[in-house]
Each structure stands twice: as structure tokens, then as C-alpha cells.
Amino acid sequence: MTAPALARSTPFARRKSLVLTVVMSLFILYTLLPLFWLIINATKTQGDLFTTFGLWFGDSFNLWNNIVETFTYRDGIFVRWLGNTLLYVVVGAGGATVLATMAGYGLAKYNFRGRKAVFAVVIGAVAVPGTALAVPTFLMFSQLGLTNTPWAIIIPSLISPFGLYLMWVFASDAVPTELLEAARMDGASEMRTFFTISTKLLMPGIVTVLLFAVVATWNNYFLPLIMLSDPAWYPLTVGLNQWNAQATGAAAQPIYNLVITGSLLSIIPIVVAFLLLQRFWQSGLSAGSVKQ
């Protein structure tokens, strides 16, 4: 491009950059505003929630008292809900990640009869919303006597069609077939090849599937709502909704501050998990940018 043409394009490029900056700033503001509101109102007393401006602090800073009251309300039921959620995430989301990784890798790197049919089933399963399967799943688990137990949440969480499809696509390019053939020629078994070679190359995809599964299980609401009737097995989503119903019902209880503080506490583990796992994406992108 000549110098005059470059000079003519500079003002347009600057205006385009300015517009994109403004649009992205609006998206960031739209995303962070609810979180800002949650943090601000978690510091307020029950009275300040209704008498002060929602996007600024109240007359007193009550965050620590709200946290203590949240953890001790009704003999610490919030702690029980938090433990239940961690159980469902560790076993359900962790198991879903392992199964999706192994199945996706196998479908990507092994040729067998019926492979295309499996692909069609997986794509079809991705297209079916989870809420459409909630009632049939409830009826099936009810006949098996598994409703109102942790297994009613864990077993459905182990199935992740989208995670399987994602690992299938990722493994097709991330793991060179020549590398697997070289390992087999050296006498390595298929399991040893998978755990010592393939998993390292698949780590960015595994972390992505894990985070999707963790977020989906952590935020799961409809399935626990219809499967569980004992509050002792509630996850945080259903438990906090119960508190919100208590605060707005006919015999309303003054626990809005607990609902807001509990909601803030419930998102902290997800944020921490994302910050801890993001380095795997960065290392995966860096590895993929270097030509072998």
C-alpha cells in the first residue's frame, strides 16, 4: 500500500477502532454490572437494602456479619448445600470430563464399524435440550428408587454429549496419528499411550470440557428441583431459591441479605476455578502457534 493510501485509511481505521472500543466497553459494563450490584448489596443490612441506592454502599458495612449469618442460619444449612454442590461437581462433572475425553479420543483415533452412526447419535444428543429429558429421567429414576438421592443428580451429570463432540473434534487434530504409531512400534500399550502422550496434548480441550461441565453442574437447577425433596440434599441453586421464596412469600422472613450474600459466595468457586484453569488454555495456544 502506498503512503497516500495509507494516510487516507488511517482516519477510518481510527474511527473503526474507537467504535469497537466503545462497543466492547458497553459489553463489559453489561456483564459486570450485575456482579457489581451483588457485591455492593452483600455489604448492606436488611434495612439498607430497601432504603439506599442499589449501586452504592449503605449506611454501614455489614459484609462480615452477612457472611457469618449465611453460614450459621438454620444450623448451617448453607454449608450443607455447598458440600452437596461440590459433591455433584467433583463426581458428576469430573466423571463427565473423563468419559467425554476417553470416548472422544477413541472415536477420533480408531476406525470401527458404526462410527458414523455414533457420530449421528452424538450430534442428535447435542441438539436435544436437557430440560426436555428432565421429566423422562425423573420417571425412570423414580421406578429405580433413586429419586431424592445424590445419584439422581450425579448419574445424569456424567453424560455430556457436547463435551464428547468437542473432544472428538479436538483430538482429531491435536494428537498426530504418526505419534501414536511410533509409540505402538516402541511397544507402548494403548492405555499407556493415552495416559502418557495423548492426555498431555489434549489438556487444553480437557480443561475446556471440564469447565463447561463444572459450570453446567454448578448452575443446574431444574433437575435437582424435580429430583430432590429433602432439603438436606439440595444444591446451592435450589437452596438459595428456597430462601428467596421464604423472603417473598405470605409469611415473609427478613433474609434478603442472606439470599444476596449466599449468591455472591456461590459464584466465588467458579471464578477461582476459571482463574486456576486458564493457564492450560494459554499453554495450549502457545504450543499450537509453534510449527513443528
N, C-alpha and C positions, 0 to 999 in steps of 0.2 A: 504494500500500500504506500502511495506517495505521501510526502509531507503535507501538502494541502488537503488531501482526502482525509488524512489522519486528524488534521486540525478541525475539519468540518465535523467529523464524527465524535470529537471529544465532548462538546456540549450535550449531544444526545445521550452519550454513554453516561455522563454525569447525572442527567435528569433520570435516566433509567435506574441508575444505582440509588438515587435518592428515593424514587418511588418504591423500589424493592425494600429499601431500609425501613421506610415508613410502614409498609405492609407487614413486614416481619415483626416490627415493634408492636404493631396492633395485635398480631397473633400471640406474641409473648405476653402482652398485657392481658389478653383474654384468657390465656392459660393460667397465669399466675394470680389473677385477681381473686378467684375463689380460695386458693391456698392462703393468700394474704388475709382475706376475711376470716378464715378458720383460725389462723394463728392469733390474730388480734382478739377475736371474741373468746378464745380459750383462756385469755388472761382476765376476763371480766367475771364479776359476781353475777348471781342470778338477777339481781335488780338492775345492774348496769346494762345487761343485755337488752332491756326494753326502754331504757331512759337515756342512752348515749348513742352517738353516731356509730353506725356499724363498721366503718372503715377506719376507726381510730380508737385508741385506748380509753378505758373507762376511768372512773374516779380513783380506783385502787387496782394495783397489780396483784391478781389473785391466781396466777397460773399454778404455783406450787400447791396451794390448797385445793384447787380443782383436780390436780393430778392425784393427790392423796385421797381425796373423796371418791374419785373414779375407781381407784384400786380397792378401796375398802367398802364401797357401797354394797349392801346386801351380802355381807360376809365374803367380799372379794369375788363376786361372780364374773367381773370383767377379766380377772386373771384366768379363770377357768375358760372363758370364751377365747382368750388369747392363746392358751395352751391347746385348745381344740383346733383352732385355726392353724397353728404351727404343725400339729399332727397331720391334718389334712394336706397341708402344703408339702411337708417333708416326705410323707409316704405316697400321697397321690401324685403331686407334681413331679417329685423325684422319680417315681416309678414310671410315669408317663414319658419323661425325658429318656430314661434308659430304654424303654420299649420302642419309642419312636426312633432313637438313634440306631439300635440294632436292626430294626425292621427296615428302616430307610437305607441303611448301608447294604443290607442283604439284597434288597430289591434293586439297588443301583449297580452292584458289582457281581451279581450272579444271574446267569440266564437259566430259566427253567420254564417248563410248560405252564401256561396260565398266567404268565407275568402281566400281559396286557389286561387280562380280566381283573387282576388285583389292582392295577392302576385305575381302571374304571370304577371299581368299588371305592377306592380311596377318594377319588375326585368327587364321587357322589356323596360320600360321607361328609366331606368338607362343605358341600352345598347345603346340607341339612342343618338348620339351626338347633342348638341344644335345647331350647325351650320346647320344641316340637316333640322331643323324645322324653321330656320330663315325666309326663303322665304315664306313658307305657313303661318307663323304667320304674316308676313307683308301683304300678300294678304287679310287675314281675318281682320286685323285691318284697312286696307285701306277701305274695304267695310263698316266697322263700323264707319269710320270717326275719328279714334283715332290716326292715324299717325301724327307725328310732335307735339305730346303732351306728357307730363310726363307719362301718363297712358300706353303708348306704351312700356315703359321700366319697369314700376312698376309691371303691371299685369303679364307679363311672368316671372318676378323675384320671384313672390310669389310661384311658383311651383318648388319644389326641390325633385325629386324622390330619389336621393341618400340620402338626409337628412332624408326623411321619412323612407327609408330602414334602415339607421343607427340607428334611434331612435327606430324602431321596434325591431331590434336585441338587442339593449342596454336595452330597457325596459323589455324585456323578462326575463332577469337575475337580473337587478338592483332593480326591485320592486317585493318583495315577494308576492305571491298570498295570503299567510296566513295573511299578514299585512293588505291587502285590506279587507279580510273577517272580521278581527277583527274590523276594522273601520266601516264596514257596520253593524255589530252586535251592535256597540255602537250608532247607529242611524245617522252616518255621511252620507250626501248625496254624490253622485258620484263626483259632481263638487268640493265639499269641500275636499273630499279625494284626488282628483287630485291636487288641488292647495296648500293644506297644508301638504300633506305627499309625494305624488309621485314626485312633482317637485323638492323637496329637494334631493331625491335620484337620480333623473335624471339630476341634474345640470351639472356634467362633460360631459354627452352626449349632453345636450342643448348647452353648451358653444362650444363644438366641431362643432356642426351643424351651430351655429351662425357664428363662424369664417370662416367656409367653405363658407357660404352664403355671408358673408361680402366681402371676398376676390374675390369670383366669380362676385359679382355685381360691386365691385370697379374696377376690371380689365375688365369688359365687354366692348367689343369694336365693334364687328361685328353687334350686334343687334341695338345699338344706331346709328351706321353708316348708316344702311338702313332705320331705322325708322324716324330719325330726319333730317330735312333740315334747320331748324332755328338754327343758332349758339347760340342763347340765351338759348337753352335747351340742348346744348351739355354737356356730362360729361367730366371729365379731359382727359380720354383716346382719345376721338375723337378730343377734342380741341387742345391737345398737338400735335397730328398728323397733324392737320391743320397748326399749327405753323411750324412744321418740313417741310411740303410741301412748305410753303412760303419761308423758308430759302434755299430750294434746287431747286425751280422752275426756269423758264426762267427769271422772274423778281425777282431774289432772294433778300431777305431782310436780313440784318445782325442781326439775332435774334437767332443764335445758342446758345448763352449764356442763353437766356430766355428758350429755349427748355430744356436745361440741368438742369437749376435751377428749372424749373417747374416740371420736372420729379423727382428731389430729394424731393421737397416739397410734391409731390403726394404720396410718399411711407411712409412719416412720420406717418400719421394717422394709417396705417396698422400696423406698428411696435409698436406704442403706444397701439393699441387695443390688440395685442398679449401679450404684457408685462402685461397689466392690467388683462387679462383673464386667464393667465397661472396658477394663484393660485387656480383656480377651478379644473384644472387637477391634481395639486399636492394634494389638499384635497381629491379628488375622489380616487386617487391611494392609499393614506394613509388609507382612510376608507375601501377600498377593501382588504387591506393587513391584517386587523384585523379580526380574526374569531369571529363570533357572537355565 
